[in-house]
Amino acid sequence: MDQFAACWEGLEDPRTGNAGLHDFHELLVIALCTVLCGGQGAVDMALFARAKEPFLRGFLKLANGVPSHDTFSRLFRQLDPMQFRAAFQRFMASFSKTLEGVVAIDGKVLRRSFDRASGKSPLHMVSAWGCKQRLVLAQIATDAKSNEITAVPKLLRMLSLKGTIVTTDALNCQRGIAQQIVDQGGDYVLALKGNQGTLHDDVTTYLDDPAAKITAAAPTVDADHGRIETRTATVSTDIAWLHDDHQWPGLAAIGKVVRVRETPAKTTTESAYYLLSTPLSAERLNQVVRSHWGVENRLHWRLDVVMNEDQDRNRLGNGPENLAVLRHMAMNVMQKDATKGSLRGKIKRAGWDDAYLARLLALF
């Protein structure tokens, strides 16, 4: 418990008076255990505490008995999300001493976190995903997707970007974000679409021209889920003319990836364009772009399908944001566990096997 409590240093207990009947750190342990075992909100936390009371008393005092669901609900509604995120960052520092490889930035809406009564829109969590480490590195919340552009600079300031390549979708292909990544010692590969109107037009016109000075990689082919996808990447560093016209911060090259998807029903072709702050080879560009989709496949998909995040109806106060951070923490613990098996299998095992759950807690 001393080691666990150290993770929450600086996190203030928001409860006052009789509301502080149960130990603050013990509540956090029970909440984390619940999420590790597949639970979701305050009701699940109270049910878990009752069902696992003998196990919990092996390392918790529970001096005032088992907490109720109101206790958990009140705690996470009132808990300062900024302090909770800071505690998450300290927790992650022990997992990933040095950051390297591709860092993918992307947002996800918690669909059932809206509150019609108060006119509150669904929470939008923007996450930094370490593609090599397969860990959530940091996250920040906004109340709408349109605010993601202002949230990303705050998220980037939480990270040490030296030696990394930051990838974003086209929404965050912004001059300010590009400049900040370079200033923090990182490189970027930014998806480019029509929101950068004349720049997008100039890049697509040039890279689509057969006479353009480009280097191309050999096509890569993947077959999965009943489809075949062929990806071909090209890169050009002949961009002095782009600097003269657009003066994009740190721009060193432009790239293009053509994806051809074949299914029994149809074949589609899609071209995606990118701004690069470092002259990657075409092969490396293909790898980096492919890595970016890890944030969708290995984070967002797992949160929705395995951890049922979109079905969580917690919507009051700071609850949605704090529980989203708790799920990220639980997922990182599962990822660091060296035991073979899927995330779904590990969650089931944690619920069934007290010794395995204790081993997960020991990772703190």
C-alpha positions in Angstrom: 0.0 0.0 0.0 2.9 2.4 0.7 4.2 1.8 -2.9 0.7 2.3 -4.3 0.1 5.4 -2.2 3.3 6.9 -3.6 1.7 6.9 -7.1 -1.0 9.3 -5.8 1.3 11.8 -4.2 -0.1 15.3 -4.6 -3.6 13.9 -5.2 -5.9 15.6 -2.7 -8.9 13.9 -1.1 -11.9 16.1 -2.2 -14.2 14.7 0.5 -15.1 16.5 3.7 -16.8 15.7 7.0 -18.6 12.4 7.3 -18.0 11.8 3.5 -14.4 10.9 4.4 -15.4 7.8 6.4 -13.4 5.4 4.2 -9.7 5.7 3.6 -8.9 7.6 0.4 -6.2 5.3 -1.0 -8.2 2.2 -0.2 -11.0 3.5 -2.3 -8.7 4.1 -5.2 -7.3 0.6 -4.9 -10.7 -1.0 -4.9 -11.7 1.2 -7.9 -8.6 0.1 -9.9 -9.1 -3.5 -9.0 -12.7 -3.3 -10.2 -11.6 -1.9 -13.6 -8.9 -4.5 -13.9 -11.6 -7.2 -13.4 -13.9 -5.7 -16.1 -16.1 -3.5 -13.9 -17.2 0.0 -15.0 -18.8 2.5 -12.6 -19.5 3.1 -8.9 -22.2 0.3 -8.6 -19.7 -2.2 -9.9 -17.1 -1.0 -7.5 -19.4 -1.5 -4.5 -20.4 -5.0 -5.8 -16.7 -5.9 -6.3 -15.8 -4.8 -2.8 -18.5 -6.9 -1.2 -17.7 -10.0 -3.4 -13.9 -9.7 -2.8 -13.9 -8.5 0.8 -11.8 -11.4 2.0 -9.2 -10.8 -0.7 -9.2 -7.0 -0.1 -8.8 -7.4 3.7 -5.5 -9.2 2.9 -3.9 -5.8 2.3 -6.5 -3.2 3.2 -7.9 -2.4 6.6 -11.5 -1.5 5.6 -11.8 0.0 9.1 -15.4 1.2 8.4 -16.6 -1.8 6.4 -17.2 -2.0 2.7 -17.9 1.3 0.8 -21.2 1.9 -0.9 -21.7 2.9 -4.5 -22.5 6.4 -3.4 -19.1 6.7 -1.8 -17.3 5.8 -5.0 -19.7 8.0 -7.1 -19.1 11.0 -4.9 -15.3 10.5 -4.9 -14.9 10.4 -8.7 -17.4 13.2 -9.3 -15.3 15.5 -7.0 -11.8 14.3 -7.6 -9.7 17.0 -9.4 -9.1 15.6 -12.9 -5.9 17.7 -13.4 -4.4 16.2 -10.2 -5.5 12.7 -11.3 -3.9 13.1 -14.7 -0.7 14.3 -13.0 -0.7 11.1 -10.8 -1.1 9.1 -14.0 2.0 10.8 -15.5 4.0 9.8 -12.4 2.6 6.3 -12.7 3.7 6.2 -16.4 7.2 7.5 -15.6 8.0 4.2 -13.8 6.8 2.2 -16.8 8.5 4.1 -19.6 11.7 5.7 -18.6 12.6 6.9 -22.1 10.1 7.7 -24.9 11.0 6.6 -28.4 9.5 5.6 -31.7 6.1 6.8 -32.9 3.7 8.8 -30.7 0.2 8.8 -32.1 -2.2 11.6 -31.1 -5.9 11.0 -31.5 -9.2 11.7 -29.8 -12.2 9.5 -28.8 -15.7 10.5 -27.7 -17.2 8.8 -24.7 -20.6 8.4 -26.2 -22.8 8.0 -23.1 -21.1 10.7 -21.0 -23.5 13.4 -22.2 -26.0 15.0 -19.8 -29.1 16.4 -21.5 -30.4 17.9 -18.2 -27.5 20.2 -17.9 -26.8 20.6 -21.6 -23.4 18.8 -21.2 -22.0 17.4 -24.4 -20.2 14.0 -24.5 -16.6 14.0 -23.2 -13.9 13.9 -25.8 -10.6 12.3 -24.6 -7.4 13.1 -26.6 -4.7 10.5 -26.0 -1.0 10.1 -26.7 -0.3 6.5 -27.6 3.2 5.1 -27.6 3.1 2.8 -30.6 6.3 0.9 -29.7 5.5 0.6 -26.0 1.7 0.0 -26.7 0.9 2.2 -23.7 -1.2 5.3 -23.1 1.4 8.0 -22.4 -0.9 10.9 -21.5 -4.5 12.1 -22.0 -6.5 15.3 -21.8 -10.2 15.9 -22.0 -12.3 18.4 -24.0 -16.0 18.8 -24.2 -16.2 18.7 -28.0 -14.1 17.5 -31.0 -13.8 21.1 -32.2 -11.7 21.8 -29.1 -9.2 19.1 -29.8 -6.9 21.5 -31.6 -6.5 23.5 -28.4 -6.1 20.4 -26.3 -3.3 18.8 -28.3 -0.6 21.5 -27.4 -1.4 20.9 -23.7 -1.1 17.2 -24.2 2.3 17.5 -26.0 3.7 19.6 -23.1 3.2 16.6 -20.9 5.6 14.6 -23.0 9.3 14.5 -23.7 9.4 14.3 -27.5 13.1 14.2 -28.2 13.9 11.3 -30.5 10.2 10.6 -31.3 8.0 11.0 -34.4 4.6 12.5 -33.6 1.7 11.6 -35.9 -1.7 13.2 -36.0 -4.8 13.1 -38.1 -5.7 16.0 -40.5 -7.6 17.9 -37.9 -4.4 18.6 -36.0 -2.3 19.4 -39.0 -1.8 23.0 -37.7 1.1 25.3 -37.9 1.2 25.9 -34.1 1.2 22.1 -33.4 4.0 21.5 -36.0 6.1 24.3 -34.5 5.6 23.0 -30.9 6.7 19.4 -31.8 9.9 20.8 -33.4 10.6 23.1 -30.5 10.2 20.1 -28.1 12.9 18.2 -30.0 10.6 15.8 -31.9 9.7 15.2 -35.5 6.3 15.0 -37.1 4.3 13.2 -39.8 1.1 15.1 -40.1 -1.8 13.9 -42.3 -2.7 16.6 -44.8 -6.3 17.2 -46.1 -8.5 20.0 -47.3 -8.4 22.0 -44.1 -5.1 23.3 -45.3 -6.5 24.4 -48.6 -3.8 25.8 -50.9 -1.1 23.7 -49.2 -3.1 20.5 -49.7 -3.7 21.4 -53.3 -0.1 22.2 -54.0 1.2 18.9 -52.4 -1.4 16.7 -54.1 -0.8 18.3 -57.5 3.0 17.8 -57.2 3.0 14.2 -55.8 0.4 13.1 -58.4 2.5 14.4 -61.2 4.5 11.5 -62.9 7.4 13.9 -63.5 7.8 14.8 -59.7 11.1 14.1 -58.1 10.2 11.3 -55.7 11.5 8.1 -54.1 9.2 5.2 -53.9 9.1 2.1 -51.7 8.2 -1.4 -52.8 4.5 -2.1 -52.2 3.6 -3.9 -48.9 0.7 -6.3 -48.9 -1.3 -7.4 -45.9 -4.2 -9.9 -45.9 -6.6 -10.0 -43.0 -10.3 -10.1 -42.2 -11.2 -11.2 -45.7 -9.5 -8.3 -47.5 -6.1 -7.6 -49.1 -4.5 -4.2 -48.7 -1.6 -3.0 -50.8 0.2 0.2 -49.6 2.7 2.1 -51.7 4.6 5.1 -50.2 6.5 7.9 -52.0 8.5 10.7 -50.5 9.9 13.9 -52.0 12.4 16.3 -50.5 12.3 18.7 -53.5 10.2 21.2 -51.6 12.1 24.5 -51.8 9.1 25.9 -53.7 6.7 24.9 -50.9 8.9 26.8 -48.4 8.7 29.9 -50.5 4.9 29.7 -50.8 3.8 28.4 -47.4 6.7 28.6 -44.9 5.4 25.6 -42.9 7.3 25.2 -39.7 10.1 22.6 -39.8 9.0 21.1 -43.1 11.6 18.8 -44.7 9.7 16.5 -47.0 6.2 15.6 -48.2 4.9 12.1 -48.7 2.0 10.1 -50.1 0.6 6.6 -49.3 -1.7 4.9 -51.8 -3.9 2.1 -50.3 -5.6 -0.4 -52.5 -8.2 -2.5 -50.6 -9.6 -5.6 -52.3 -12.6 -7.5 -50.9 -14.8 -10.1 -52.6 -17.4 -7.3 -53.1 -15.2 -4.4 -54.5 -11.8 -2.8 -54.8 -11.2 0.7 -53.5 -8.2 3.0 -53.9 -7.3 5.8 -51.5 -4.4 8.3 -51.5 -3.3 10.0 -48.3 -0.8 12.9 -48.1 1.6 13.9 -45.3 3.9 16.7 -44.2 7.2 15.5 -42.7 9.7 17.4 -40.5 12.5 14.8 -41.3 13.4 13.3 -44.7 12.2 9.7 -44.0 12.7 7.0 -46.6 9.5 5.9 -48.3 9.8 2.6 -46.5 9.9 4.3 -43.1 7.0 6.6 -44.0 4.9 3.5 -44.7 5.9 2.1 -41.3 5.1 5.3 -39.4 1.7 5.8 -41.1 0.9 2.2 -40.4 1.9 2.6 -36.7 -0.4 5.5 -36.3 -3.4 3.3 -36.6 -2.4 1.5 -33.5 -4.2 4.2 -31.5 -7.4 3.0 -33.2 -6.9 -0.7 -33.2 -5.0 -1.2 -29.9 -6.5 1.6 -27.8 -9.9 2.9 -28.9 -11.2 -0.5 -30.2 -10.1 -2.2 -27.0 -11.7 0.5 -24.8 -15.0 0.2 -26.7 -15.2 -3.6 -27.4 -13.3 -5.1 -24.5 -13.8 -2.5 -21.7 -17.2 -1.3 -22.8 -16.3 2.3 -22.4 -19.1 3.6 -24.7 -21.7 1.8 -22.5 -20.5 3.6 -19.3 -23.3 6.0 -18.3 -21.2 7.9 -15.7 -21.9 11.6 -16.7 -21.9 13.7 -13.5 -19.1 16.1 -12.4 -15.6 14.9 -13.1 -16.6 11.3 -13.1 -16.4 10.5 -16.8 -12.9 12.0 -17.2 -11.5 10.4 -14.0 -12.9 7.0 -14.9 -11.4 7.3 -18.4 -8.0 7.9 -16.9 -8.5 4.9 -14.6 -9.3 2.7 -17.6 -6.1 3.9 -19.3 -4.1 3.0 -16.2 -5.7 -0.5 -16.0 -5.0 -1.1 -19.7 -1.3 -0.1 -19.2 -1.0 -2.5 -16.3 -2.4 -5.3 -18.4 0.0 -4.4 -21.3 3.0 -4.5 -19.0 2.1 -7.9 -17.6 4.3 -10.4 -19.5 1.7 -13.2 -19.3 0.5 -14.3 -22.7 -3.1 -13.8 -23.7 -5.6 -11.2 -25.0 -6.7 -8.2 -23.0 -10.2 -9.8 -22.6 -8.6 -13.0 -21.3 -6.5 -11.1 -18.8 -9.5 -9.2 -17.5 -11.4 -12.4 -17.0 -8.4 -14.0 -15.2 -8.0 -11.0 -12.9 -11.7 -11.4 -11.9 -11.3 -15.2 -11.3 -7.8 -15.5 -9.9 -6.9 -13.5 -6.8 -3.2 -14.4 -7.1 -3.1 -13.0 -10.7 -4.9 -9.8 -9.6 -2.4 -9.4 -6.8 0.4 -9.8 -9.3 -1.0 -7.0 -11.4 -1.2 -4.7 -8.4 2.4 -5.5 -7.6 3.4 -3.8 -10.9 2.7 -0.4 -9.2 
